[in-house]
């Protein structure tokens, strides 16, 4: 059984400290009687239940952490959103991974896009210029509310009537909100 040192919650052992009372005597604070316990170092069972409930509720309010599965699903959506056969539904699915006010910064071009609507219209308009797109997730680092993806990309596309090729590595730094939605993207190109 875990014992908690009550001295860390109050300067005096008198129990007049509010933090002490909330942890060791929560029921009198809400008008209920606390069961008596001759050994003051052990909390009554009802108090342990109260503290456990508070801890569980607090833990459930913590930020969600991105997972390997979430990142792999996002990479699959990136691929589907960049094909010559991309549909509006593919793009909608891609944007479901993001908040409505997502910011997407492309460091190589110094461009920042905000929200979903403008980028989605732009991507849909550029589908006709796509010739091929391949992406491979080569590495991922997961944080508590962030992820860094290393993507190897190969694409062929039309730009100003000329065929262009891209082959390189893109580093994506993703920041998530408490609902596992991407709120910030920073992209860095690493040409090879």
N, C-alpha and C positions, 0 to 999 in steps of 0.2 A: 504494500500500500504506500502511495506517495505521501510524504509529509511536506507541508509548505511552511517555511519559516515566516511566522507572522510579523517578526520584527522588521522585515523589509517593507511592510506596508504602512507602518506607523512609527513615529518617533518614540511614542510611549506605549507601553504594553497595556494601557488602560482600555484600549478599544474605542476611544473617542474619535479616531480618525475615520473619515468617510470611506476611503478605499478599503480599509480593514473591514468596516461594517458591510460593505457591498460584497466582499469576497467571503467573509466568514459568518455573516449574519444577514443574508439577503432577505429572509422571510420577515423579520420584524420591520424592515424598511417598507414592506408592502402590506403591513398590517396582519401578518400571520405569526403564530407562535413557532419558535424554533424548538425542536426536541432538545431536552437537556442532555448534556454529555459531560460526565465527570472529568474526562480527559480532554482538556482544552486544546491539546496539540493535534487531535484528530477531529476533522470536520464532521458534523452530522451528515448522514447519508443524503438527506434532502438537499443540503448545501452542495454536496459533490455533484448531484444531478443538475442543480441550477448552474453551476460553473461549467459543467460539461456541455450543457445546452448552449450557453453563451459562447463557448469556444467553437462549437460546431457551426453556429450561425455566423460568427466572425470569419471562420475559415471559408465558408461558402460564398462570402462576399468578396473574397480575394480575387485578383485578376486571374483569368484563365490563361493557361500557358499553351502556346502553339505546339502541335505534335508533328511527328514525322509523317503521319498519315495525312494531316491537313496540308502540309507543304507539298506532298506528292500529288494530292488532288488539285492543288492550285497550279502546279506545273502542267498537269494534264489539261487544265482549263486554259492556260497560256498557249499551249500548243493548238488546241481547238480554235482559239480566238485569232490565230495568225495564219490560217490555211487559205488557199485559194477558194476553197469551198465553204468558208466560214459563213454561218447564218446569224441572223439577229439573235436567235435563241442561244447560240454558242457565246455570243458577246454578253448576253444577259447573265448566263451562267458564270462567266469570267468575273463579272462585276458583283456577283453575289458574295464574293469573298471579301468585299470592301465595304467600308462605311459610306454613307451618302456624301459625306464631305471629305473623302479621301484626297490626300495630296500626293502627287506622283512627280518626283524630281529626277530629271535625266541630266546627270552631271556633265557628260560629254558635250551636250548641246546647250547647257544652261537653261533648260526649259522646265517650268513647273506647271503641271495641270492640276486643277482642283475639281472635285465632284466627279460624277459618273456620266452625266448626260452629254457634255461636249466631247470627251474622249471616245465615248461609244459611237456617236455620230461620225466622228473622224475615222475611227477604225472600220466602221461599216462602209464608208465611202471608199476606203483604200483597199478593200477586198479585191477589186478588179486588177489591182497592180501586183498582187501576190502571185508568185510562180511556185515557190516551195518554201517550206519552213520545217526545220527539225530542231528539237530542243532536248537536252539531256541534263538531268540534275546530277552533277558530279560531287557536290558536297553540300552539307547543311550544318549550321550551328544553331542550336535552339537555346533561347534565353527564357526568362520568366514571362516576358511580354514582347519579345523580339525574336527574329530569326534572320539569319544571313544565308542566302542561297547562292551557290555558284552554278551557273547554267552555261553549258556549251551550246552555242547556237550556230546554225547554218541556214542562210536564207538566200533566195533569189527573188528579186522584185524589180518592177519598172519604176524608174524615176526620170521624169522629163523625157519620156519616150525611149530611154536607154535601159538596157538590162544591167542591174547591179548585183553584186554578190557580197554577202557578209559572212565571215567565219570568225568567230571569236568567243570570248568568255564574257559573260555579264554577271556582275555581282549585284544582287538585289538585297537591300537591307529593309526588312519589313518590321513595322511596329504595329502591334495589335491592341485592340481595346478589350474590355472585360468580357465581351461576347465572342471572342476569337475572330473579329472582323479587322481587316487591315485598315489602319487609319493614316499611315504614312509609308510611302515607298521612296527609296533612294536607289537609283540605278547607276552603276559604274561600268563602263566598257573596258575590257582588257583585250585588245586586239592581238591576234597571233596569226 
